[in-house]
Amino acid sequence: QKEVEQNSGPLSVPEGAIASLNCTYSDRVSQSFFWYRQYSGKSPELIMSIYSNGDKEDGRFTAQLNKASQYVSLLIRDSQPSDSATYLCAANQGGKLIFGQGTELSVKP
Amino acid sequence: DGGITQSPKYLFRKEGQNVTLSCEQNLNHDAMYWYRQDPGQGLRLIYYSQIVNDFQKGDIAEGYSVSREKKESFPLTVTSAQKNPTAFYLCASSPDRFNQPQHFGDGTRLSIL
């Protein structure tokens, strides 16, 4: 099976900094990519979808997609302690979402 | 409010017992999915369904069964053949399975007594 890879972390950033989360995928035919946030003990929550190369911004979140490099990233500006969670990257492959293992983010006050 | 409802929130299974996890959605979504999440792990696909009366095995279907008799409902049965059922089970739905994001219910935690 094609894979989605993420650094498991934990990634620790100070409050107000930019958090950068990275994801690579192996299936070149993947067309859509998603970032989910999962708080401890809770279900994943969709925060960003991206379908074409380049950047997509939504509030403090920016998703970046580079299909040639098979790379997706999520930037969180002005990080807040409430952003502390696990972030899951997912790629649509043949109608199924393939999830990475998630990156744990910790934002220190 | 539209959404995905999973029940129960917590479930305990005895040895040799089958248990059924409920998933209901009122989003009018065609596609529904079941995932399993183990501690510190990503999500693994158990079964998915694109339309009523049709479903396909995911990556870890052994020991599980599903049905899709109604568009709104996609129950998952964890059978006694599943020897390691302790996990967090997540149901999701999407408008269709092509490039649309999935939205999740609140999950069911299953443990062995």
Interface residues (C-beta under 8 A of the other chain):
Chain A: Q1 S8 Q31 S32 F34 K42 S43 P44 E45 L46 S49 Y51 L88 N92 G95 K96 L97 F99 G100 Q101 G102
Chain B: Y33 G40 Q41 G42 L43 L45 Y48 Q50 G58 D59 L90 R97 F98 N99 Q100 P101 Q102 H103 F104 G105 D106 G107
